[in-house]
Amino acid sequence: MTNHIPRWELLKYAILWKKFGTKEFTNEQAITVLKEKDRHILSVFFSDLKKAGWVQIDRDKNDKRKKIYVLKEPNVAIKELI
């Protein structure tokens, strides 16, 4: 189930979707794409997206300290909102 997210998070989601689609990406890649310097903001962003059902977060198979992100397709997320 997908829930609503704030506009600022939706805009960041859209930027990431445009770059990665359904491909896996790391926190470092997200920082580069979003040009975000504050890691705390990204931590809150990804936590909110996960709670709302817009992203899947897993651990890197080779380094369990790192996280791997996969976005939910926007069409699926929007349909689940209705």
Contacts in CASP RR format, 6 or more apart in sequence:
PFRMAT RR
TARGET T0000
AUTHOR 0000-0000-0000
METHOD contacts of the structure
MODEL  1
MTNHIPRWELLKYAILWKKFGTKEFTNEQAITVLKEKDRHILSVFFSDLK
KAGWVQIDRDKNDKRKKIYVLKEPNVAIKELI
1 53 0 8 1.000
1 80 0 8 1.000
2 52 0 8 1.000
2 53 0 8 1.000
2 54 0 8 1.000
2 72 0 8 1.000
2 76 0 8 1.000
2 77 0 8 1.000
2 78 0 8 1.000
2 80 0 8 1.000
2 81 0 8 1.000
3 51 0 8 1.000
3 52 0 8 1.000
3 53 0 8 1.000
3 81 0 8 1.000
4 52 0 8 1.000
4 81 0 8 1.000
5 13 0 8 1.000
5 48 0 8 1.000
5 49 0 8 1.000
5 52 0 8 1.000
5 54 0 8 1.000
6 48 0 8 1.000
9 45 0 8 1.000
9 48 0 8 1.000
9 49 0 8 1.000
12 34 0 8 1.000
12 36 0 8 1.000
12 45 0 8 1.000
13 49 0 8 1.000
13 54 0 8 1.000
13 55 0 8 1.000
13 71 0 8 1.000
13 74 0 8 1.000
14 74 0 8 1.000
15 33 0 8 1.000
15 34 0 8 1.000
16 25 0 8 1.000
16 30 0 8 1.000
16 33 0 8 1.000
16 34 0 8 1.000
16 71 0 8 1.000
17 71 0 8 1.000
17 74 0 8 1.000
19 25 0 8 1.000
19 33 0 8 1.000
20 29 0 8 1.000
20 33 0 8 1.000
20 71 0 8 1.000
21 71 0 8 1.000
21 73 0 8 1.000
22 70 0 8 1.000
22 71 0 8 1.000
22 73 0 8 1.000
23 70 0 8 1.000
24 68 0 8 1.000
24 69 0 8 1.000
24 70 0 8 1.000
25 33 0 8 1.000
25 68 0 8 1.000
25 69 0 8 1.000
25 70 0 8 1.000
26 60 0 8 1.000
26 66 0 8 1.000
26 67 0 8 1.000
26 68 0 8 1.000
26 69 0 8 1.000
27 39 0 8 1.000
27 42 0 8 1.000
27 46 0 8 1.000
27 66 0 8 1.000
27 67 0 8 1.000
27 69 0 8 1.000
30 36 0 8 1.000
30 42 0 8 1.000
30 46 0 8 1.000
30 69 0 8 1.000
31 37 0 8 1.000
31 39 0 8 1.000
31 42 0 8 1.000
34 42 0 8 1.000
36 42 0 8 1.000
46 55 0 8 1.000
46 57 0 8 1.000
46 67 0 8 1.000
46 69 0 8 1.000
49 55 0 8 1.000
50 56 0 8 1.000
50 57 0 8 1.000
53 72 0 8 1.000
53 77 0 8 1.000
54 71 0 8 1.000
54 72 0 8 1.000
54 77 0 8 1.000
55 69 0 8 1.000
55 70 0 8 1.000
55 71 0 8 1.000
55 72 0 8 1.000
56 69 0 8 1.000
56 70 0 8 1.000
56 72 0 8 1.000
57 67 0 8 1.000
57 68 0 8 1.000
57 69 0 8 1.000
58 67 0 8 1.000
58 68 0 8 1.000
58 70 0 8 1.000
59 66 0 8 1.000
59 67 0 8 1.000
59 68 0 8 1.000
60 66 0 8 1.000
60 67 0 8 1.000
60 68 0 8 1.000
END
